Amino acid sequence: MAKDTFFPEHFLWGGAIAANQSEGSWNKDGRGSSVADTAPYYENQDYAKYAAFDELSIEEIEKRLADKKDIYPKRWGIHFYERYEEDIALFAEMGFKALRMSISWSRIFPKGDEKEPNKAGLDFYHRVFRTLKQYDIEPIVTLSHYETPAYLATKYGGWINRKMLTFFSHYCETVISEFKDSVKYWMAFNEINVIDHSFYVGGAVPTDYIKDEKTDKYQVIHHLFMASAMAKKILKDISPNAQMGGMLARREGYAASCDPLDVLESIKDDQKNLFYSDVLVRGYYPSYIKAFFKENDINLIMEDTDETLLKENTIDYLSFSYYMTVLSKHKIDKDTELTTGNLVNGVKNPYLESNEWGWQIDPVGLRITLEKLYDRYQLPLFVAENGIGLQEHSDGTTEIEDTQRIDYLRSHINEMGKAIKNGVDLIGYTVWGPIDIISMSTSEISKRYGFIYVDADNFGNGTFNRYKKKSFNWYKQVIASNGEEI
Ligand code: BG6
C-alpha cells in the first residue's frame, strides 16, 4: 500500500533492544549480576500479576542469584553477546538507520561501586559500535534499562539511597567519555516511571529498605530525576553536540464515558504519567504534584542545589514507549471489565481489540499521544518502542507469516505520518524487539516481537539460529521508501 510520505529525510527508522533481554552471558568476561538476572520465567503464570514485578527482599535476591535452575531467561537472552555481528548484519539488511540498545551497567562496573571499569565490558561495546558504524547505523544508547548491578540493590538499597548518584555519575562519565566518538543520542533511564509499578524493577530497592511506601517512592523518583540531570550535565561537558533524551512509558488513555467525573479521572491519571516528563522537560516539580505531596504529607529530602541542577539540565528530546491505551473510570465496581497491559492494568475499551496478553491495540492513540506531547512540550519526540508480542513457532523450513504484526505496525506508522503532517517534530521510530528477545514482564521468549525469529524456548533450549519472518522484507521496504510503501 502506498501512502503520502511525511517522514523527514533523516528519520531514524530502526529497532530497539535492551542488554538484559538480549545479551545473555550474564557471568562472562567479568560481568556482575544485575537485578534483571533474578527475574524468573514461570510456566502458567498469571498475566495480571507479572513475576518480573515481584518485590524482593535482600535474602530473596541472593537466593535467586545463587539458584542455578534454568528459569531465568534474561541470563542467556538470545546470545547477542556472541552473535551481535550476525544480528547487526540482519538489521543492516533491513536498512536500519538506528539501533536503540542499552549498556549493561554491571558489565562495566560489576558491583557498581568500583573505581575502575571492567575493560572487557568496554571492549564489547566498542566492538558493537564499530559494527554499527560499518553499516551506518546510529546507536541510541540507554544508560539504564532495568539492569542496575544487583550488589547496589543489596548493599545500598538501590535508588532509595542518594549515594547511587555518585555511582551512576561515575558510570556515566566512564561510558560517555569512552564512547563519545561513537554515540550521539543517549537516554538516561528506560521508562523512568516504571517505579509506579515496582520498587525493584524501577528502583532496584529491596523490601528491607522500604519504610513508608508513599514517601519512599517519591524519594526514589527524586534521585532518578537528579541522576538524569547529572547525566545530561556530564554529556554537555564531555560531548556538547550529543543529545540526552528522557524516556517515558506513555500511558495514553481516555475517559470511560463523558461523565465529567470520568473525564476528571482521566486528567488525573494523565497527570500521574506526565509528571515524569514534566520534570524532565521543564526542570521543576509541577504544581499538581506539589499539591499531592502536601495532601499526603510527603516531604522529600533534597539538597540546596537540587532544584538548580534539575532546572539547568533538562532533556533535549523526549522518547517514549507506546503499545496500547486504557480507560479511566472514577468508580470501578465488580462489573467493570479490566485488562492487562504494558505496566498498566486498566479499564477495557470496548472499541479496541487486544493481543493474546490483553494489550489493547490502538494506532490512533499513538497519534493522540504524539500530538498531545508535542503540544505540551514543543520538543523533538522519539518513539523508542512500539510493537506487538505474538506466539509464533518455526523450525526454519517455512517462513512465519506474521501479518498481524505487519498490520499492527502499518497502522501505527500511518498514524505517525499523520502526526508529522500535522506539525509534530518526530525524529525516529524504533520498533521494539526487531529480533525476538526475552520479555521484560514475563521473562519468556515465547512472547515474540521480532522481524527475526530466534530458535529458542523459555528454558534456553534450541539452536538460537535466526530466521527471517515475513515482516522482515516488509519493514525493509518501509524504510527504503521512507514510510511511503507500507
Ligand atoms: C517496555 C520495556 O515496557 O516494554 C521493554 O521498556 C519491554 O523492556 C517492552 O520488553 C515490552 O514488554 P514485554 O513485557 O512484552 O517484554
Boltz pocket constraint, residues with backbone or C-beta under 6 A from the ligand:
constraints:
  - pocket:
      binder: B
      contacts: [[A, 18], [A, 21], [A, 190], [A, 191], [A, 249], [A, 321], [A, 342], [A, 343], [A, 385], [A, 389], [A, 432], [A, 438], [A, 439], [A, 440], [A, 441], [A, 442], [A, 447]]
      max_distance: 6.0
